[in-house]
Amino acid sequence: MKKKTAFSLMALTVALTTVLSACGSNDGASKPGNTPSNTNTSGETKQVTLRFFSNLPDRKSGQGLAEQTVIDNYVKENPNVKIDVEALAEEPFKNKLKAYMASNEPIDITMVHNGAELDTLVAAGYVTELNPKDYEGEKYNFLPGVFTGFTFNDKIYGLPRNSDYSVIYYNKALFQDNGIKVPTTVDELMAAAKAFQEKKIEPISMNGKDLWNIGAMFQNLHQRLSGEQTSLKEAAKGQRKFADDPYVIEAAALLQQMVKDGIYNKAYMTMDYGASQNLFTQGKAAMWYMGSWEAGMASNESLPQSFRDNLGVIRFPVVNDGKGGINDLIAWNGGGYSLVEASKNKEEAKKFFDFMMSADQWAKVAWDTGAAVPAQKYELTGKETEVQKELANILLEATSTTGILLIDASTASFKDAAQTALGKLAIGNITPEEFAAELDKAASKK
């Protein structure tokens, strides 16, 4: 295999494997997009319309464009198939998927979030069990360990689309023009936040209304203090107590103090995902705490060139005297796709699903367009943006990963209660000790 960039493909593949495991042809061969179309009894090609439900409403850039490209690729090779896409923003998507589940709506393929939310769909019988052997080998090239959050009672009900991990995107020009150091420690992060506040620039843009990202930062702080990645997940499953973990109390107190000192934008608790991104991309916030799936900002031509030229990404800073290292990573495989059990076109839906998740479709398109870091092995092109390169480095150099977010490590009821507790902690309505007690109460309910 040729080396196409400064990165070694072999080294990257080996590193990804190590990291995430801790968390047209006429020859008759079976290849994506070359399965014979359905025919009716008279031998005529059967026309099929599939319903595809997505949380990516922007179909012109980023992951939405990558997703639409794969759909268009399939329709081009299978002209008898029409795919109707319904795409909503994150929170409306979640709410409507719950409604679809409750009414057993016969959509065909849906985006899913792993862990607690997918568990609810599995318990309701709304999504289809998959055979893991169908997705082994080079045709799919999934990395070891990536099915964890999609597996329930040793059965898998979805496939992941990305390798997700928390990072801080930052505006290089705002740091340079204001003489502010890019932080490598939490103390430096708070000093930078104070300096930006004095200059009337918001420090970190946070989608507090969604709550899950506050949970990710809490988990990041806990890891930086404790140096490990398992105790929170064990506590969520009731195997130990949150209240007995001194790092839970310390991380909660630190997060609460950071919020009090103005680490986030002023209106963070009323800001959803899209609004928090807009604040950052418009140059009104110096940083955005978000995931690797936003790699596409660097190549999104709808964003100002000046912003794209100054976009950088860094690891979450370490805590002075903490046990966690700069290369320990809050990483998981959060989003993916599932087949819907109520589908009226199961055969064609499965064909499209398999096509979409093959390594030469979603994984290749998502990486080549700079939209995301896939959950499958992928080949570097030599045309990666600097943000893509740095994101690849961050994953390549990771010394440990979480595997799943705390809020998704147990049941849907635990997730709801944990997010409520996180919101109350952030705004100072409960103490760190009360926060731990609320988490333990939530974990005790089955």
C-alpha positions, 0 to 999 in steps of 0.5 A: 500500500502506498503512503499518501501523506505524512501519516502512515496508513498502517500505523493509523490503522493499528492505533485505531484498532488498539484505541477503539477495541478498549472502548459495477461488476458483471462477474456475479460477485457480491459487491455493494451496489451490484445486487440485482434489483427486485423483480415482480412475477412478470420479470419487470423491475419492481419500483421501491420507495424507502423511507430514511430518517436522519438527524442531519438536516444540512444536506449541502455540507458536512455529514449531511452531504456525505449521507446524501452522497451515499444515498445518491450513489445507491439510487444511481446504481439502482434506478428502481429505488427512490429514497425519501429522506426526512431530516430533522435537527437533533432534538426534534429528531429524537422526539419524532423518533420516539413518536415513530416508535410509539406508533410503530411507524413503518420507516425503513432505516433510521439514524440511532444513538447508541447506548440508552436511546437505542436500548429503548428502541430495542426494548420496544422491538422497533429495530431489527437484530443484525447478524454481526458475521454479515459485517466482518471482513474487508468489505466493511472494515469495522474497527474492533470494539465499535459495536459495543454501544449497539449491542444488547444481550449479546445481539447487535441492533445497529452499526456505527458511522463514526469514531466520536471523541471530545475536543476543543475547536478554537479560533486561532486568530482570536487567540493570536490577535488578543495575545492569549495562550492556547491552553494545555491545562485547565488553569490556563483554560480558565485564564484564557476564558477570563481574558476573553471575557475582558475583551467581550468575547465569549470563551467556550460556546456550549449547547447547554440546552441539550445537556449531554455535552455538559455531561461529556465535559464532566466526564472529561474532568473526572478522567483528568482528575482520576486517570481512569475511564471505567468507574463512572460506567460501573457506577451507572450500572449500579456496580459501585457508588458515585458518592463513594468516588472522591473524583466525582465530587471533585470533578463536579465541584470543578465544573461548577466553579468553571461555570460560575467563573464564566467558562461558557457563553452567557446564554449557554443553558438556552442554546442548542447545538446549532446556535452554539455552533453559529456563535463559534463559526461567526467569530463571537466565541473563541472555542467550541467544546464539541466532537470529532464529527465536526471536522467538516467545518474546515472544508464547509464552503458555506462558512467564511474563508477567514473562519476556515483558515483560522480553525484549529483543534486541541485536546482537552486540557489536563488538571494540575496534579491530576492523574489523567494525561493529555492523550486520554480521550473521551471517545465512543461510537455514538451515532449510527444506523438501524433497520426498522422492524416495521419496514414494508420493504425489508429486503431492499432496505437491507440491501441499501443499509449494507451498501451504505455501511460498506467501507467504500461508501460511508467511511470513504465519503465521510473521510474524503469530504472531511465530514467525520472520522469513520468507525471503519478503516479508511485510506488517507488521500493526501488532501486532508485539511489541517483539522483532519490531520490533527484529529487523526493525530489525536486519535492516533496518540490516544492512550485510553478511551471511554468506549461510551458516554456516562449518560449512555452507559445505563438505561434511558431513565438513568440518562434522563435523570443524569442529564437533569442532575447535570443541568442543576449542577451547572447552574448551581442548584445542587451541591456536588454531593447532592449531584452524586446522590442523584446519580446513585438514585438514578442508577438504582432504578432498573 
